[in-house]
C-alpha cells in the first residue's frame, strides 16, 4: 500500500453509503438504454416474459455469485483490482487482474462519450421544444454528431467524474447519496406517468407474458446471461474496487444480494416506463400494429441510439406533460450513466495510487488518458460501436478471470474464512462453490463460442478474418490478443509495482 495517499485507508461511513454507491455501479445506462431493447428483440409474438425468466435465473447464477467474489476479495486485500487479484491468484496470474482492470477502463473510454450524449440531450430537452417527427429527432442527433459537441460533452462528463472521485471514497459516498435517491425518484415518477397513459398496460402485459416455448432456444439463455452481466456490473472489477473501502461489518453476501436485486428492480422499472410509453403512444394513439411497435423498439440505430435518442423525445412530445417528463427522463439517464462512470474512473485511479502515485496526479493521468482514448469514439459512432462490441464481450472473460482467481485462492477457504462466521452477514451455502468452480467458467466459454459464432455467421460472415471490420471475429481476437500479450510481457513488473513485493 502506498504511503503517499491516506485515502487508501478510508472506509465508507455507513452501510447505506456503501449500498447506494454499489447500486450506482450496477444502475447505469444499460438498465434504461439497453434492457428494454433487448427484451423487445427477444420477445415472441405473445410476450417477452421468457427472457425475464432466464434473466432472473442468471441474476442468481452469474451476477450475485461474482459480486460476492468481488466484495470478499476486495475487503480482504484492500488493494486495487490488479493488486487484489495478484495477491489472491499469485504473481504468475497478475496479468489476469490487469486484463480485468483494462476492460473496465476501455469501456470507460466510450461510456463517458455516451454519458456526454445524455448530458447534451438533457440540456437540449430543457431548452428546446420536443421534436414531433422522426425527421426532427434525426436532425437533432445528426447536428450534434456533426460538430465538436461530442468532444465537449465527453470532456464535461470527465470533469464531473474527476470532481466526484477527487477525495476518494468520502466524495464518492457523498455524491452517490444524492445521485441514487434522485435517480430512483425520477424513475418511479416516470413509471407512474407512463402507466397512467391510455393503452400503456398493453405494453406491460406484453413485457410480462411468458412464451414458454422460447425457453427451449439457447439464444434466449445466452442473451439473458449477457444482459445480466451488463446491467449488474458483475465481473467488471468495480465492486472489488469499492470493497477495498468496506468495513468488516458491511457483509459481502447481503450487500451482493441487495445490490443485484436492486439493480434488476430498476431495470424492470425502466422497462415498464419504456414499454408503457411506446405502446400507449404508437399503438393506442397512432394506431400502429403490435409488430410495427416492436420493430421500432428492436431497431437499435447507430450505436443503439434509435429507441432512446430518436424515438423517446418524439413520443414524449405526444403526451400530456411530456416536455417535463422528457427532461426528467434524460436527467435520470444522465445520473444513471454518471454513477457508473464514477466507479469506472476510481478503478484505474486506485491502481495508480497503489503503484505509488499521489491521488491528484493519479486522477489527472486517468482523466487525460480516458479522454484522449475516448476521442475516436466521440468522433465516430462506428468506432464506438466496435469498442462496445469488443470490450462488452470481453466482460465475459473478465467474469471468468475473477472466478478463476477465487478458484486458485481456494473457493472453500474463501467461503469459510472470509465470508462465513460474520455475525453481520447472511449465511452462504455450498451452492456458491459449485457456481464459481463449474458454472461460471462453463458459461463464459459458452458465451464466447456463441459470440464468435454470431460474428462469423451473422455480423460479418464475409469479413470474419478482417480485424478492421467492427464486428468480425478477428477484431475481437486481435484487440484481446494485443492487450493480453502486453500484460503477459509486463506481468512481473506489474506485480512488483502494484503489490510492492519482489517475490
Secondary structure, 3 states (H helix, E strand, C coil): CCCCCHHHHCCCCCHHHHHHHHHHHHCCHHHHHHHHHHHHHCCCCCCCHHHHHHHHHHHHHHHHHHHHHHHHHHHHHCCCHHHHHHHHHCHHHHHHHHHHHHHHHHHHHHHHHHHHHHHHHHHHHHHCCCCCCHHHHHHHHHHHHHCCHHHHHHHHHHHHHHHHHCCCHHHHHHHHHHHHHHHHHHHHHHHHHHHCCCCHHHHHHHHHCCCHHHHHCHHHHHHHHHHHHHHHCCCCCHHHHHHCCCCCCCCHHHHHHHHHHHHHHHHHHHHHHHHHHHHHHHHHHCCCCHHHHHHHHHCCCHHHCHHHHHHHHHHHHCCCCHHHHHHHHHHHHHHHHHHHHHHHHHHHHHHHHHCCCCHHHHHHHHHHHHHHHHHHHHHCHHHHHHHHHHHHHHHHHHHHHHHHHHHHHCHHHHHHHHHCCCCCCCCCCCHHHHHHHHHHHHHHHHHHHHHHHHHHHHHCCCCCCCCCCCCCHHHHHHHHHHHHHHHHHCHHHHHHHHHCCCC
